[in-house]
Amino acid sequence: EKQSETIANDLTKLIDTANAPIFGIDTEGNINEWNQKTAEITGFSKEEVMGKDLVAHYISDEFKVAVFAVLARALQGYPTANSEFPLRTRGGRPLQ
């Protein structure tokens, strides 16, 4: 059990310190992971976004329907490789 805990902690640290934006959502579409790079490029801290609806709060209006569809398919187990969509920054501009 100790070894599993160590591996889990190592993976969490790897995700958090990756040089790429990584975020995750739960089955309801609420944010449950937001690494340091995502916080850096969006201007929103992990503490601010955790538990909030990703699409409703952090996706530009013109992309909400498409992003919701991609995420819904992913949550149903369908492949969604290479799906890109812009997150909104604190200033409201989309990241691509």
C-alpha positions as CSV (number, residue, x, y, z in Angstrom):
1,E,0.0,0.0,0.0
2,K,2.9,2.4,0.8
3,Q,4.3,1.8,-2.7
4,S,0.9,2.6,-4.3
5,E,0.7,5.8,-2.3
6,T,4.2,6.8,-3.4
7,I,3.4,6.1,-7.1
8,A,0.2,8.1,-6.8
9,N,2.1,11.0,-5.2
10,D,4.7,10.9,-7.9
11,L,2.2,11.0,-10.7
12,T,0.3,13.8,-9.1
13,K,3.5,15.8,-8.9
14,L,4.4,15.0,-12.5
15,I,1.0,16.3,-13.7
16,D,1.2,19.4,-11.5
17,T,4.7,20.4,-12.7
18,A,4.4,19.4,-16.4
19,N,5.4,22.0,-18.9
20,A,2.1,21.6,-20.6
21,P,-1.4,22.6,-19.6
22,I,-3.2,19.6,-18.1
23,F,-6.7,19.8,-16.6
24,G,-9.4,17.2,-15.8
25,I,-13.1,17.0,-15.3
26,D,-15.4,14.7,-13.4
27,T,-18.4,12.9,-14.9
28,E,-20.5,16.1,-14.4
29,G,-18.0,18.3,-16.3
30,N,-16.7,20.0,-13.2
31,I,-12.9,20.6,-12.9
32,N,-11.0,18.2,-10.7
33,E,-7.5,18.8,-12.0
34,W,-5.7,22.0,-13.0
35,N,-2.0,22.0,-13.1
36,Q,0.5,24.8,-12.6
37,K,0.9,25.5,-16.4
38,T,-2.8,25.8,-16.9
39,A,-3.0,28.2,-14.0
40,E,-0.1,30.2,-15.5
41,I,-1.4,30.6,-19.0
42,T,-5.1,31.2,-18.0
43,G,-4.5,33.4,-14.9
44,F,-6.9,31.3,-12.9
45,S,-5.5,29.4,-9.9
46,K,-6.3,25.8,-9.1
47,E,-8.1,26.9,-6.0
48,E,-10.4,29.3,-8.0
49,V,-11.5,26.7,-10.6
50,M,-11.8,23.4,-8.7
51,G,-15.3,22.1,-8.8
52,K,-16.6,24.6,-11.3
53,D,-18.1,23.6,-14.7
54,L,-15.4,23.8,-17.3
55,V,-17.6,24.6,-20.3
56,A,-19.8,27.1,-18.5
57,H,-17.0,29.1,-16.9
58,Y,-13.8,28.6,-19.0
59,I,-14.8,28.0,-22.6
60,S,-15.6,30.9,-25.0
61,D,-19.2,31.2,-25.9
62,E,-18.6,30.4,-29.6
63,F,-17.0,27.0,-28.7
64,K,-19.2,25.9,-25.8
65,V,-21.5,23.6,-27.9
66,A,-18.6,21.9,-29.7
67,V,-16.6,21.4,-26.5
68,F,-19.5,20.1,-24.6
69,A,-20.1,17.5,-27.4
70,V,-16.5,16.4,-27.3
71,L,-16.4,16.1,-23.6
72,A,-19.8,14.3,-23.5
73,R,-18.4,11.7,-26.0
74,A,-15.2,11.3,-24.0
75,L,-17.2,10.7,-20.8
76,Q,-19.1,8.0,-22.6
77,G,-15.9,6.3,-23.5
78,Y,-15.5,7.3,-27.1
79,P,-12.1,8.3,-28.4
80,T,-11.5,12.1,-28.7
81,A,-7.8,12.2,-29.7
82,N,-6.4,15.5,-30.9
83,S,-9.4,17.5,-29.7
84,E,-8.3,21.1,-29.2
85,F,-10.4,24.0,-27.8
86,P,-9.6,27.3,-26.4
87,L,-9.8,28.0,-22.7
88,R,-10.6,31.5,-21.6
89,T,-8.0,33.6,-19.7
90,R,-8.8,35.8,-16.8
91,G,-8.9,38.7,-19.2
92,G,-11.5,36.9,-21.4
93,R,-9.3,36.1,-24.4
94,P,-9.3,32.6,-25.7
95,L,-6.2,30.5,-25.6
96,Q,-5.6,28.2,-28.6
